[in-house]
Amino acid sequence: MQLRLSQITGILSDIAPLGLAEGWDNVGLLLGDRQMEIAKVMTCLTITRSVVEEAEQEDVDLIVSHHPLPFKPLGRITTDTIPGEMVWRLCRSGVAVYSAHTAFDSAIGGINDLWAAHLGLQNPAPLIPSDSDPTVGAGRQGTLIPPVTAGDLMKTAAKRGGATRPRLVGDRDSAVTRLAVACGSGGSFLGAAARQGCQALLTGEATFHTCLEAQARGIALILIGHHASERFAMETLAGRLEDALDASIRVWASKREFDPISVDSDLS
């Protein structure tokens, strides 16, 4: 049995209501015919040439990508640019694209909720609640009982996300009783974390000046990398879709996606 794309986008919007997305984001069905039939679905963090190649070779019908493609409007779709080339190839192969991005970050059961559960946050709540529903919103914050050191939090988060280059601003032995979490590039949540009385903020990446601000505020900033802070959730999303869809529809997380940033441990 095959389902129409519109049926699958309905399931995705239940998992991550698009009304939770930030105003600047580009979410929902970005490429495709809502009436097309879907037999193969692949999730990924970001659509890259490797992901497009995998979709072509595996005859994928729908890519559910966390990061939107396109993210910004394309004035023309040609192979002169990398986004244009990938969109062109996906169109030629009949591959639809859907992105929930910041809606999935903020949703119940979304990426920040997954982090809160894994790290054992007690009474987790949004760091920045939605105006319409205070139970959802951007980021998460909660209490750690018993307290955990910033260094141990970094190790736990790095292991969960498969991070190879976790970094820490602040004292690794400092005790954290209130923790804030914001997946991806979440340095802008530092002020909100401070207002909630958090001693640490876990995120993927932050600017140098945000690191200096965290140091000045006395808040530990745990940086595990953008890819590591979100990619694991694409595996979870694939599992949720598989459970919700007909058994005849194949769903998997991209096997060719990888973190573009590598670490050279031998600098001699």
Backbone hydrogen bonds, N-H to C=O, Kabsch-Sander energy under -0.5 kcal/mol:
donor,donor_aa,acceptor,acceptor_aa,energy
3,L,38,I,-1.3
5,L,36,M,-2.4
6,S,34,R,-2.3
7,Q,4,R,-0.8
8,I,4,R,-1.4
9,T,5,L,-2.6
10,G,6,S,-1.4
11,I,7,Q,-1.4
12,L,8,I,-2.4
13,S,9,T,-2.2
14,D,10,G,-1.1
15,I,11,I,-1.9
16,A,12,L,-2.6
20,L,17,P,-2.2
21,A,18,L,-1.5
25,D,22,E,-1.6
27,V,25,D,-0.5
28,G,99,S,-3.8
30,L,28,G,-0.6
30,L,97,V,-2.5
31,L,97,V,-1.6
34,R,32,G,-0.5
36,M,33,D,-2.2
38,I,3,L,-3.3
41,V,250,R,-2.9
42,M,62,L,-2.6
43,T,252,W,-2.2
44,C,64,V,-1.9
48,T,46,T,-0.7
52,V,48,T,-2.6
53,E,49,R,-2.5
54,E,50,S,-2.1
55,A,51,V,-2.5
56,E,52,V,-2.5
57,Q,53,E,-2.6
58,E,54,E,-2.2
59,D,56,E,-0.8
60,V,55,A,-2.3
61,D,40,K,-1.9
62,L,40,K,-1.6
63,I,96,A,-2.8
64,V,42,M,-2.7
64,V,62,L,-0.5
65,S,63,I,-0.8
65,S,98,Y,-2.1
66,H,44,C,-2.3
67,H,45,L,-3.0
75,G,73,P,-0.6
78,T,76,R,-0.8
81,T,78,T,-0.8
85,E,81,T,-2.7
86,M,82,I,-2.3
87,V,83,P,-2.5
88,W,84,G,-2.4
89,R,85,E,-2.4
90,L,86,M,-2.4
91,C,87,V,-2.5
92,R,88,W,-2.4
93,S,89,R,-1.7
94,G,90,L,-0.6
94,G,91,C,-1.0
95,V,90,L,-2.8
96,A,61,D,-3.0
96,A,94,G,-0.6
97,V,31,L,-2.2
98,Y,63,I,-2.4
99,S,28,G,-2.3
101,H,66,H,-0.6
103,A,100,A,-2.6
104,F,101,H,-0.8
105,D,101,H,-1.9
106,S,102,T,-1.6
107,A,103,A,-1.5
110,G,107,A,-2.3
111,I,104,F,-1.4
112,N,105,D,-1.3
114,L,110,G,-2.4
115,W,111,I,-2.1
116,A,112,N,-2.2
117,A,113,D,-2.4
118,H,114,L,-2.3
119,L,115,W,-2.5
120,G,116,A,-0.5
120,G,117,A,-0.7
121,L,116,A,-2.7
122,Q,143,T,-3.4
125,A,141,Q,-2.2
127,L,138,A,-1.1
128,I,138,A,-2.3
130,S,133,D,-0.9
130,S,136,V,-2.8
136,V,133,D,-1.8
137,G,106,S,-1.2
138,A,128,I,-1.7
140,R,181,V,-2.2
141,Q,125,A,-2.4
142,G,179,L,-1.8
143,T,122,Q,-2.0
144,L,177,T,-2.8
145,I,143,T,-0.6
148,V,176,V,-1.8
150,A,174,S,-1.8
151,G,172,R,-2.9
153,L,149,T,-2.2
154,M,150,A,-2.2
155,K,151,G,-1.9
156,T,152,D,-2.5
157,A,153,L,-2.7
158,A,154,M,-2.6
159,K,155,K,-2.1
160,R,156,T,-2.1
161,G,157,A,-2.5
162,G,158,A,-1.0
163,A,158,A,-2.3
167,R,223,L,-3.0
169,V,221,L,-2.4
170,G,168,L,-0.6
172,R,170,G,-0.5
174,S,171,D,-1.6
176,V,148,V,-2.2
177,T,175,A,-0.6
179,L,142,G,-2.3
180,A,200,A,-2.4
181,V,140,R,-3.1
182,A,202,L,-2.5
186,G,184,G,-1.2
187,G,205,E,-0.8
189,F,186,G,-2.1
190,L,187,G,-1.8
193,A,189,F,-2.5
194,A,190,L,-2.3
195,R,191,G,-2.2
196,Q,192,A,-1.4
197,G,194,A,-1.5
198,C,193,A,-2.5
199,Q,178,R,-2.2
200,A,178,R,-1.0
201,L,220,A,-2.5
202,L,180,A,-2.9
203,T,201,L,-0.5
203,T,222,I,-2.7
204,G,182,A,-0.6
204,G,184,G,-1.6
205,E,184,G,-1.5
211,C,207,T,-1.9
212,L,208,F,-2.0
213,E,209,H,-2.0
214,A,210,T,-2.6
215,Q,211,C,-2.2
216,A,212,L,-2.3
217,R,213,E,-2.2
218,G,214,A,-1.0
218,G,215,Q,-0.5
219,I,214,A,-2.4
220,A,199,Q,-2.7
220,A,218,G,-0.5
221,L,169,V,-2.1
222,I,201,L,-2.8
222,I,220,A,-0.6
223,L,167,R,-2.8
223,L,221,L,-0.6
224,I,203,T,-1.9
224,I,222,I,-0.6
225,G,204,G,-2.5
229,S,225,G,-1.9
230,E,226,H,-0.7
230,E,227,H,-1.1
231,R,227,H,-3.0
233,A,230,E,-1.3
234,M,230,E,-0.5
234,M,231,R,-1.9
235,E,231,R,-0.8
235,E,232,F,-0.7
236,T,232,F,-1.4
237,L,233,A,-2.7
238,A,234,M,-1.9
239,G,235,E,-1.8
240,R,236,T,-2.2
241,L,237,L,-2.5
242,E,238,A,-2.4
243,D,239,G,-2.0
244,A,240,R,-1.5
245,L,241,L,-2.1
249,I,246,D,-2.2
250,R,39,A,-2.2
250,R,248,S,-0.6
252,W,41,V,-1.8
254,S,43,T,-3.1
262,S,260,P,-0.6
265,S,263,V,-0.8
267,L,265,S,-0.7
